[in-house]
Amino acid sequence: MHIVFVHRGMFPERVGGTYTYLYDLGSRLAAKGHEIDVIASTREPDPGPPYEVEGMKVHRYSFRKIHPVYSTLQHLSRSRRIYECIASRRPVDILSVNDSQLGLRAAQSPLGRAACQVPTFHASAALEYRLNTAWQSDAESSPFKRAVSRLVAPAYEHWQHRFEARLLGISQGILVLSEFTKSIIEELFPSIDPDRVRIIPGGVDNERFRPAGDRAAVRRKLGLDEGAITLITVRNLSPRMGLENLVDAMASVVASDAARDIDIRLLICGDGLLRGALADRIGMLGLEGRVSRQGRGSSEDLV
């Protein structure tokens, strides 16, 4: 089959869960003999010609992050232009849009409608925008900028929600990776028939991710206390992740009777907007010895 993926970026230029997921999925489908094209944006001024990686052909377009509306319009028009070039050379069997703000116009085009459209819904862009914007507004020191942000945010959130609703509405099927994400669709898009939503969890490379033979040696290498119970979260430090709740929960755990004789630690790996706020919260709760932050680690350290 000829499959076209549309997403915000491409691993390893962009690092994160959905980028890694798409990279692994596309490369494994290519290894099974499918023709895979990936359309992705880049911050580089010259995206260069299409290139091949792991059996996939990657088509990049440059985009400038100036204003959310302008950025969205760039994504919509440029991803459609590349998709039409790909589809005009060979019919597309499956169009998999991984971000409605990038691929809606491609999906609505005549060549897009000729393909079987099965978007993967990772999260609601409108909901993420609401949570991130609310946090940024609260953190804004300028009263004027804070007021403007709160004034325009509902309109832009509604605009994003319409994009998502249109993309899901014209699709033949919708993929999600979890029950939770399916519940988001049911809550935010009640007109979507839930029978069209299929859960296919992300896979795990169990040759790469497997228990170490000597766990104590791994702890020593990573600088982790060998006698502690260590909890870990690896994610973008974004307001929508609820990491402040996790830190607050750790304070409750540490103060509980059950943990009185147990050394429990929390390691937060990642980077993002909440970096400073989390450090302040950890200090405020007196958790410096229990909760530590480690920036965005290497792929090898993650394993």
C-alpha positions in Angstrom: 0.0 0.0 0.0 0.9 3.6 -0.5 0.6 5.4 2.9 1.1 9.1 3.5 1.7 10.4 7.1 1.3 14.1 7.9 2.7 15.3 11.2 4.2 18.4 12.8 7.8 17.2 12.6 10.1 14.2 12.0 12.3 12.4 14.4 15.2 12.9 15.2 14.9 16.6 14.3 11.9 16.8 16.6 12.1 14.7 19.8 9.0 13.5 21.6 6.5 10.7 22.0 4.4 11.2 18.8 7.5 11.8 16.7 9.2 8.6 17.9 5.9 6.7 17.5 5.5 7.8 13.9 9.1 7.2 13.0 9.0 3.6 14.4 5.6 2.9 12.8 6.6 4.2 9.4 9.9 2.4 9.3 8.3 -0.9 10.3 5.6 -0.5 7.7 8.3 0.3 5.1 10.2 -2.9 6.1 7.0 -4.9 5.3 7.1 -3.5 1.8 4.7 -0.6 2.0 5.5 2.7 0.3 5.7 5.4 3.0 5.8 9.1 2.5 6.0 11.5 5.4 5.1 15.2 5.2 6.6 17.2 8.1 7.5 20.8 8.9 10.9 22.1 9.8 12.2 25.3 11.3 15.1 25.3 8.9 14.8 28.1 6.2 15.7 25.7 3.4 14.0 22.3 3.9 16.0 20.8 1.0 14.8 18.0 -1.3 12.9 14.9 -0.1 15.2 12.4 1.6 15.0 8.7 2.6 15.4 7.3 6.0 14.6 3.7 7.2 12.7 3.1 3.9 10.5 6.2 4.3 10.6 9.3 2.0 10.4 12.5 4.0 9.1 15.7 2.5 9.7 18.7 4.6 8.4 22.3 4.3 9.8 25.3 6.2 7.6 27.2 8.6 8.1 30.2 10.8 6.5 30.4 14.2 5.2 34.0 14.4 1.6 33.9 15.4 -0.7 30.8 16.0 -3.1 31.8 13.2 -0.3 32.5 10.7 1.6 29.4 11.6 -1.6 27.2 11.2 -2.3 28.7 7.8 1.3 27.9 6.7 0.9 24.3 7.8 -2.4 23.9 6.1 -1.3 25.3 2.7 2.2 23.8 2.5 1.2 20.3 3.6 -1.6 20.3 1.1 0.8 21.4 -1.7 3.2 18.6 -1.0 0.5 16.0 -0.6 -1.0 16.8 -4.0 2.5 16.4 -5.6 2.8 13.0 -4.0 -0.7 11.8 -4.8 -0.5 13.0 -8.4 2.5 10.8 -9.0 0.9 7.7 -7.5 -2.6 7.2 -5.9 -2.5 7.2 -2.1 -4.2 4.2 -0.4 -4.2 5.6 3.2 -3.9 9.2 4.3 -2.9 9.3 8.0 -3.1 12.8 9.4 -1.5 13.0 12.9 -2.4 16.7 13.5 -5.6 18.3 12.1 -4.0 21.7 11.9 -1.5 20.4 9.4 -3.4 18.1 7.3 -7.0 19.3 7.1 -6.7 20.9 3.7 -4.8 17.9 2.3 -7.7 15.7 3.6 -10.3 18.0 2.1 -8.7 18.2 -1.3 -10.0 16.0 -4.2 -6.8 13.8 -4.1 -7.2 13.6 -0.3 -10.8 12.4 -0.5 -9.7 9.8 -3.0 -7.7 8.1 -0.3 -8.9 6.1 2.7 -8.6 8.6 5.5 -7.6 7.2 8.8 -6.2 9.9 11.1 -4.5 9.1 14.3 -5.9 11.2 17.1 -3.1 11.7 19.7 -4.7 14.5 21.7 -7.0 17.5 21.3 -5.0 20.5 20.0 -7.8 22.7 21.2 -7.7 21.3 24.7 -3.9 21.5 24.8 -4.1 25.1 23.7 -6.6 26.0 26.4 -4.5 24.4 29.2 -1.2 25.9 27.9 -2.7 29.3 27.2 -4.3 29.5 30.7 -0.9 28.7 32.3 0.9 31.2 30.1 -1.7 33.9 30.9 -1.4 33.4 34.6 2.4 33.6 34.3 2.4 36.7 32.1 3.7 39.7 34.1 2.1 42.4 31.8 -1.6 43.0 32.7 -2.2 44.2 29.2 -0.8 41.1 27.5 -2.6 38.9 30.0 -5.9 40.5 29.2 -5.3 40.3 25.4 -4.4 36.6 25.7 -7.5 35.8 27.7 -9.7 37.8 25.2 -8.5 36.0 22.0 -7.9 32.6 23.4 -11.5 31.3 23.3 -11.9 32.3 19.6 -8.6 30.5 18.6 -9.5 27.5 20.7 -12.9 27.3 18.9 -11.1 27.6 15.5 -8.9 24.6 16.4 -11.8 22.6 17.6 -13.5 23.1 14.3 -10.4 21.9 12.4 -10.4 18.7 14.5 -14.1 18.1 14.1 -13.9 18.5 10.4 -11.0 16.1 10.0 -12.6 13.4 12.2 -15.9 13.9 10.5 -14.7 13.2 7.0 -12.5 10.2 7.9 -13.4 6.6 7.3 -11.9 5.5 10.6 -10.0 7.0 13.5 -7.1 5.5 15.4 -6.2 6.2 19.0 -3.6 4.7 21.2 -5.5 4.4 24.4 -9.0 4.2 26.1 -8.3 7.7 27.6 -7.8 9.3 24.2 -11.0 7.6 22.9 -12.8 9.1 25.9 -11.6 12.6 24.9 -13.1 12.1 21.4 -16.4 11.0 23.0 -16.4 14.0 25.3 -15.3 16.8 22.9 -16.8 15.4 19.6 -20.2 13.8 20.5 -21.3 13.7 16.9 -18.5 11.2 16.0 -19.8 7.6 16.0 -17.6 5.8 18.6 -17.7 2.7 16.5 -15.5 4.4 14.0 -12.8 4.8 16.6 -10.3 1.9 17.0 -7.7 1.5 19.7 -4.3 0.3 18.6 -1.8 0.8 21.4 1.8 1.8 20.6 4.2 -1.1 20.4 7.3 -1.8 22.4 10.6 -3.0 21.0 11.3 -5.6 23.6 14.7 -6.3 22.3 15.7 -2.8 23.2 13.5 -2.1 26.2 13.9 -5.0 28.6 15.0 -5.5 32.2 18.8 -5.1 32.7 20.8 -8.1 33.9 22.4 -6.0 36.7 20.0 -3.4 37.9 22.4 -2.2 40.6 25.0 -1.4 37.9 22.5 0.6 36.0 21.5 2.6 39.1 25.2 3.4 39.8 25.7 4.5 36.2 22.7 6.8 36.3 23.5 8.1 39.7 20.4 6.7 41.3 20.3 5.6 45.0 20.5 1.8 45.0 18.3 1.5 48.1 15.4 3.8 47.0 12.2 3.1 45.3 12.5 5.3 42.2 9.5 6.5 40.3 10.2 8.1 36.9 8.2 10.2 34.4 9.6 11.1 30.9 7.7 13.8 29.1 7.5 17.3 27.8 7.2 19.7 30.8 4.0 21.1 29.4 1.1 22.6 31.5 -1.3 20.0 30.1 0.7 17.1 31.5 -0.4 17.8 35.1 3.1 17.5 36.5 2.3 19.9 39.3 -0.3 17.4 40.5 2.3 14.7 40.4 4.7 16.8 42.6 1.8 17.6 45.0 1.0 13.8 45.2 4.7 13.1 46.1 4.3 15.5 49.0 1.4 13.4 50.2 3.3 10.1 49.7 6.3 11.3 51.6 4.1 12.5 54.5 2.1 9.3 54.7 2.5 6.7 57.4 3.1 4.0 54.8 6.2 5.7 53.5 7.7 6.5 56.9 10.3 3.7 56.6 10.6 3.7 52.8 12.9 5.8 50.7 10.8 6.9 47.7 12.2 9.2 45.0 10.7 10.8 41.9 12.8 11.6 38.9 11.2 14.0 36.3 12.9 13.8 32.9 12.2 16.3 30.2 12.2 20.0 29.4 9.6 22.6 28.6 7.5 25.6 29.9 7.1 24.2 33.4 10.8 23.8 34.1 11.1 26.8 36.4 7.6 26.4 38.0 8.3 22.8 38.9 11.6 23.8 40.6 9.8 26.4 42.6 7.0 24.0 43.6 9.5 21.3 44.6 11.3 23.8 46.8 8.1 25.2 48.3 7.0 21.7 49.4 10.4 20.8 50.8 10.9 17.9 48.3 14.5 18.7 47.1 15.8 15.4 48.5 12.9 13.4 47.1 12.0 14.9 43.7 14.8 15.7 41.2 14.6 17.0 37.7 16.8 15.7 34.9 16.7 17.5 31.6 16.0 15.8 28.3 18.1 12.7 28.4 19.7 10.8 25.6 17.9 7.8 23.9 20.5 5.5 25.5 19.9 6.8 29.0 16.1 6.4 28.4 16.6 2.7 27.7 
